[in-house]
Amino acid sequence: EALPWGTDADTIRAYLYDHFKAPVSESAVEQALTNIQEDAFGNTFDNRLIAVAEMTAKVQSALGFRQHSSNHSSQPVPFLAIGAGSDAFADITSIADIPHVLCALEGWTDTLGTIVVSPE
């Protein structure tokens, strides 16, 4: 059952609580709905994707999960992409390369350093 984006904030909050037992504030859901309506990305899929990411963070927070950790080393983290479009990430070996690949794919100026992979 998909998250009911076409409804109101109370229905979405009830859905999140019913499925995850995580209370999410009405203002957080309203903000996600506003972001979708503002059409920042020019398409429903990407607008909802960002809203889902926001709701996921709220649910994780309500359940006590943290979004980050300081309990790790400075060693590179291996990266493996699978699925549609994963070939764009075939040559990278660390998550540190992901922003560079995304810049190349989107045609953005990579202000983070050297572009690792160029789009075909």
Secondary structure as UniProt FT lines:
FT   TURN            5..6
FT   HELIX           9..20
FT   HELIX           26..37
FT   TURN            38..41
FT   HELIX           44..62
FT   TURN            63..64
FT   TURN            84..85
FT   HELIX           86..89
FT   TURN            90..91
FT   HELIX           95..97
FT   HELIX           98..106
FT   TURN            111..112
//
